[in-house]
Amino acid sequence: MGLDLVELVMRFEEEFETEIPDQIASTLLTPKDVIDYLTTKSEPGNKGMTRESVAQKVWLIIEDEIGIDISKYNENSRFIDDMHIDHKDYLL
């Protein structure tokens, strides 16, 4: 996982007040994967949140972290292949 993707996962952890284990983080390839994972967690940062509100928060984090235009975003876009996160980073 490249540095940009690691930072994005860290931001999800911070904003949703949870920890995402490395073995789980490596399977989160799309925003939908992140949303589905966070929706199943019962953590203070997402307690009582609907899937829609989790999805909105995930979008805002992605927009802030990588600056992608919402017209080019959908939940099934792959972080590396479609959003080009880490395309210049060394793999860890």
Secondary structure, DSSP 8 states (H G I E B T S, - for coil): -BHHHHHHHHHHHHHHT----HHHHTT--SHHHHHHHHHH---TTTTT--HHHHHHHHHHHHHHHH---GGG--TT--TTTTT-TTTTS-B-
